[in-house]
């Protein structure tokens, strides 16, 4: 089972265009051999989960939300499995650890921390460039000299699918 991490802006920072892209992405990557691991909240995370649940390839348990809070009530309605951690933003590392590969879009400081964790853990990140934020800023770059080529620049769902 491939675990695809989804990182990007929450509800307050997610544009309508990015949300719509996220729904399309979720529809495209949903399949019986893949699960989505995300922060479980709104914005880009919700959009990808929603798209996955609208897909013909949808199944129960396909969307996993690793929440910063200690109760389930904060999860978006398209998360099948909630994991309330109660550890706040430290949950960002849990998302990265759980994922086999990560798709990133836009993002502020939370996404930046996840990109840094992915880099330190040697995880490949498919960085969408058309939505700005830290993802576009770091796409195709190396954060330091400990690794190279982990932040892969992509600009479409078709390109993302080549890596999954």
Buried (B, 14 or more C-beta within 10 A) or exposed (E): EEBBBBBBBBEEBBBEEBBEBBBBBBBBBBBEEBBBBBBBBBBBBBBBBBBBBBBEBBBEEBBBBBBBBEEBEBBBEBBBBBBBBEBEEEBBBBBBBBBBBBBBBBBBEBBBBBBBBBBBBEBBBBBBBBBBBBBBBBBEEEBEEEBEEBBBBBEEBEEBEEEB
